[in-house]
Amino acid sequence: MSGLIQQGKHPAKADPTSYELGEDQNGKPFAFLSFDIVDGPDKGRTIGGYFYLTDAAKDYSIERLRNAGATFPGGDIFDPAGIGSSDCQIVVEHDEHNGKTSAKIKFVNKRGGGGVKAENKLSDGGKQRFRDTFKADLLATGSKAKGPEAQLKIDDGDIPF
């Protein structure tokens, strides 16, 4: 299989044998972990990620490692216990650097996570406010489907909420 892993969400499982800690050329600490994609068009492929442990990034990185199953018994960052014990979802994006495009892990989420939490879902009144607020903006952007017969039509009856 050639080419980059597709951008987007992929069900995955972390490989505990790949877990390593190190420092980059500037002395910034990081954890490396690779993930096996377990479903979808890229099933069977592997991608690794660097999770920086600087003061600014460590909270996010530790959360990503925990979403991959890490429990860090006794608070030991070197103990990969739990990694790979649960499925997770990785979000892959393509990144260009020095004229070369590569796939990289942007997020590691708990499997089944994401979406809108129940407490954040819109009520009927909230849906109408959104509809009213964004209708003019959407029409003003001139968004039109391609093709000679295509026209932007917004009919409140067509909106599924």
PyMOL commands that set and color helices and strands:
alter all, ss='L'
color gray80, all
select helices_A, chain A and resi 58-67+73-75+118-120+124-140+156-158
alter helices_A, ss='H'
color red, helices_A
select strands_A, chain A and resi 8-23+29-37+46-52+88-97+100-110
alter strands_A, ss='S'
color yellow, strands_A
deselect
rebuild
show_as cartoon
